[in-house]
């Protein structure tokens, strides 16, 4: 689990296709993030939870499946690109952002970027099937950065969007400072909103229908 508080930036050194598969191995330089990582340890790269498979000082390898390449912006990374980094939260660690799983829900596009004095207003598109999980004053992770939503589109608008306000420190210390209009970013909506919708989907079921649905799910889950 992560908190969306990016602790540094890394660099993509190389991308190695895995023969016979749709997967790749990413070689990354991760300054200050490999000291206690350990093989099999988790690290968030632009908000995507990945597993270290090789560690050599500050250089690590991570395996990336084809599905991850297709559904996140990891598939567009090139050697030399900067990436946001965050290690998973240790037990007893300070929780400064919000619950971030590193499970990207979709991607959005930077639509507008405006200076507002000592901060910037950024507007992003959001896939229609995710828009219902994004609420004003709620939390969202953009490329792994925990941010507060400041404005959202009306549900009837053909293009769904949301806005965030970003302070200079975040712009300087994360890759968000390098994003330009048209760039795509990884989005992870608040997991609590997803659980709330899941719970609500059962509230209108009769007890018999609910029990039947649960029994069917359990039976399907036990199939070999």
C-alpha positions as CSV (number, residue, x, y, z in Angstrom):
1,X,0.0,0.0,0.0
2,X,1.1,3.6,-0.8
3,X,0.0,7.0,0.3
4,X,0.6,9.0,-2.9
5,X,3.4,11.1,-1.3
6,X,6.1,10.8,-4.0
7,X,9.5,10.5,-2.4
8,X,11.7,11.1,-5.4
9,X,12.2,10.8,-9.1
10,X,13.9,8.0,-11.0
11,X,15.0,7.4,-14.5
12,X,14.3,4.8,-17.1
13,X,17.6,3.3,-18.2
14,X,16.5,0.6,-20.6
15,X,13.5,-1.4,-21.7
16,X,14.0,-5.1,-22.5
17,X,11.3,-7.0,-24.3
18,X,10.9,-10.6,-23.0
19,X,11.2,-13.0,-25.9
20,X,8.0,-14.9,-26.8
21,X,5.8,-12.7,-24.5
22,X,4.1,-9.3,-24.5
23,X,6.0,-8.4,-21.3
24,X,9.1,-6.2,-20.8
25,X,11.8,-5.7,-18.1
26,X,12.3,-2.1,-17.1
27,X,15.7,-1.1,-15.9
28,X,15.4,2.0,-13.6
29,X,17.8,4.1,-11.6
30,X,16.0,4.8,-8.3
31,X,18.3,7.1,-6.1
32,X,17.7,6.5,-2.4
33,X,14.9,4.0,-3.0
34,X,16.8,0.7,-3.1
35,X,18.5,0.7,0.3
36,X,15.9,-1.5,2.0
37,X,13.9,-2.6,-1.1
38,X,14.9,-6.2,-1.3
39,X,14.1,-8.6,-4.1
40,X,10.4,-9.0,-4.4
41,X,9.8,-5.7,-2.7
42,X,7.2,-3.2,-4.1
43,X,7.9,0.2,-5.5
44,X,5.4,2.5,-7.2
45,X,6.5,3.9,-10.6
46,X,4.3,6.7,-11.8
47,X,1.7,5.2,-9.6
48,X,2.0,1.6,-10.8
49,X,2.9,-0.9,-8.2
50,X,5.8,-3.0,-9.5
51,X,8.1,-5.7,-8.1
52,X,11.9,-5.5,-7.9
53,X,13.4,-8.6,-9.6
54,X,17.0,-7.4,-9.6
55,X,18.9,-4.9,-7.5
56,X,22.4,-3.5,-8.1
57,X,23.0,-0.4,-6.0
58,X,20.5,2.2,-7.2
59,X,19.7,0.3,-10.4
60,X,16.8,-2.1,-10.3
61,X,14.9,-4.3,-12.8
62,X,11.1,-4.7,-12.6
63,X,8.9,-7.0,-14.7
64,X,5.9,-5.4,-16.5
65,X,3.1,-7.6,-17.9
66,X,1.5,-6.8,-21.2
67,X,-1.8,-5.8,-19.6
68,X,0.0,-3.2,-17.5
69,X,1.7,-1.9,-20.6
70,X,-1.6,-1.6,-22.4
71,X,-3.7,-0.1,-19.5
72,X,-1.2,2.4,-18.1
73,X,1.3,4.9,-19.4
74,X,4.2,2.6,-18.5
75,X,3.8,1.3,-22.0
76,X,4.8,4.7,-23.4
77,X,8.0,5.1,-21.3
78,X,11.3,5.5,-23.1
79,X,14.9,5.3,-22.0
80,X,15.8,8.7,-20.4
81,X,12.3,9.4,-19.1
82,X,11.8,10.6,-15.5
83,X,9.4,8.7,-13.3
84,X,7.8,9.3,-9.9
85,X,8.8,6.9,-7.1
86,X,7.3,5.8,-3.8
87,X,8.1,2.9,-1.6
88,X,5.3,1.1,0.2
89,X,4.2,2.3,3.6
90,X,6.1,0.6,6.5
91,X,4.1,-0.5,9.5
92,X,3.9,2.5,11.9
93,X,4.8,4.9,9.1
94,X,3.3,8.3,8.8
95,X,0.2,8.4,6.5
96,X,0.3,11.8,4.8
97,X,-1.8,11.3,1.6
98,X,-4.6,8.8,1.1
99,X,-4.9,5.1,0.5
100,X,-3.2,4.3,-2.8
101,X,-2.9,0.7,-4.0
102,X,-0.8,1.2,-7.0
103,X,-3.6,-0.4,-9.1
104,X,-4.2,2.1,-11.9
105,X,-7.8,2.4,-12.9
106,X,-7.3,4.2,-16.2
107,X,-5.5,7.0,-17.9
108,X,-6.5,10.6,-18.5
109,X,-5.2,13.5,-20.6
110,X,-3.9,16.9,-19.5
111,X,-6.4,19.3,-21.1
112,X,-5.5,22.6,-19.6
113,X,-2.7,24.1,-17.5
114,X,-3.0,27.6,-16.0
115,X,-0.8,29.6,-13.7
116,X,-2.8,30.9,-10.7
117,X,-0.2,33.0,-8.9
118,X,1.8,30.7,-6.6
119,X,0.1,27.5,-7.8
120,X,-1.2,25.9,-11.0
121,X,-4.6,24.7,-12.0
122,X,-4.5,21.5,-14.0
123,X,-7.5,20.0,-15.8
124,X,-7.5,16.3,-16.8
125,X,-10.0,14.2,-18.8
126,X,-11.2,11.1,-17.0
127,X,-12.8,8.0,-18.6
128,X,-16.6,8.0,-18.4
129,X,-16.7,4.8,-16.4
130,X,-14.4,6.3,-13.7
131,X,-16.0,9.8,-13.5
132,X,-18.6,8.7,-11.0
133,X,-15.7,8.0,-8.5
134,X,-14.2,11.5,-8.7
135,X,-15.8,14.1,-6.4
136,X,-15.0,17.6,-5.5
137,X,-12.7,17.8,-2.4
138,X,-12.1,14.0,-2.8
139,X,-8.8,12.3,-3.4
140,X,-7.2,11.0,-6.6
141,X,-3.8,9.7,-7.5
142,X,-2.2,11.2,-10.7
143,X,0.9,9.4,-11.8
144,X,1.0,8.2,-8.1
145,X,0.7,11.7,-6.6
146,X,-2.1,12.1,-4.0
147,X,-4.0,15.3,-4.9
148,X,-7.3,16.9,-3.9
149,X,-10.0,17.4,-6.6
150,X,-11.0,21.0,-6.8
151,X,-13.6,20.9,-9.5
152,X,-15.5,18.3,-11.6
153,X,-17.6,18.3,-14.8
154,X,-21.3,17.9,-14.7
155,X,-22.5,14.3,-15.2
156,X,-24.2,15.3,-18.5
157,X,-21.1,16.7,-20.1
158,X,-19.9,14.6,-23.1
159,X,-16.2,14.9,-22.0
160,X,-15.7,14.1,-18.3
161,X,-13.0,16.1,-16.5
162,X,-11.7,17.1,-13.1
163,X,-9.3,19.8,-11.9
164,X,-6.6,19.9,-9.2
165,X,-4.5,22.6,-7.7
166,X,-0.7,21.9,-7.6
167,X,1.8,23.8,-5.5
168,X,5.3,24.6,-6.7
169,X,7.0,22.0,-4.6
170,X,4.9,19.2,-6.2
171,X,5.6,20.6,-9.7
172,X,9.4,20.7,-8.9
173,X,9.7,17.4,-7.2
174,X,7.5,15.2,-9.4
175,X,7.1,14.5,-13.1
176,X,3.9,16.5,-13.0
177,X,6.0,19.6,-13.5
178,X,7.1,18.3,-16.9
179,X,3.6,17.4,-18.2
180,X,2.3,19.4,-21.2
181,X,-1.2,19.6,-22.6
182,X,-2.0,16.4,-24.5
183,X,0.2,14.2,-22.2
184,X,-1.5,11.1,-20.7
185,X,-1.3,10.3,-17.0
186,X,-2.1,7.3,-14.8
187,X,-5.2,7.7,-12.7
188,X,-6.2,5.8,-9.6
189,X,-9.5,6.8,-8.0
190,X,-10.2,6.6,-4.3
191,X,-10.6,2.9,-3.4
192,X,-13.3,3.8,-0.8
193,X,-15.5,5.2,-3.5
194,X,-15.2,1.9,-5.4
195,X,-16.1,-0.1,-2.3
196,X,-19.1,2.2,-1.6
197,X,-20.5,1.6,-5.1
198,X,-20.0,-2.1,-4.7
199,X,-21.9,-2.1,-1.5
200,X,-24.7,0.0,-2.9
201,X,-25.1,-2.4,-5.8
202,X,-26.4,-5.0,-3.3
203,X,-28.7,-2.8,-1.3
204,X,-31.7,-3.1,-3.7
205,X,-31.5,-6.8,-3.9
206,X,-34.0,-8.9,-2.0
207,X,-32.4,-11.2,0.6
208,X,-33.2,-14.3,-1.6
209,X,-31.6,-12.7,-4.7
210,X,-28.6,-11.6,-2.7
211,X,-28.1,-15.1,-1.2
212,X,-28.5,-16.7,-4.6
213,X,-25.9,-14.3,-6.1
214,X,-23.4,-15.0,-3.3
215,X,-23.9,-18.7,-3.7
216,X,-23.3,-18.5,-7.4
217,X,-20.1,-16.5,-6.9
218,X,-18.9,-18.9,-4.3
219,X,-19.6,-21.9,-6.5
220,X,-17.8,-20.2,-9.5
221,X,-14.8,-19.4,-7.3
222,X,-14.4,-23.1,-6.4
223,X,-14.2,-24.3,-9.9
224,X,-10.9,-26.0,-10.8
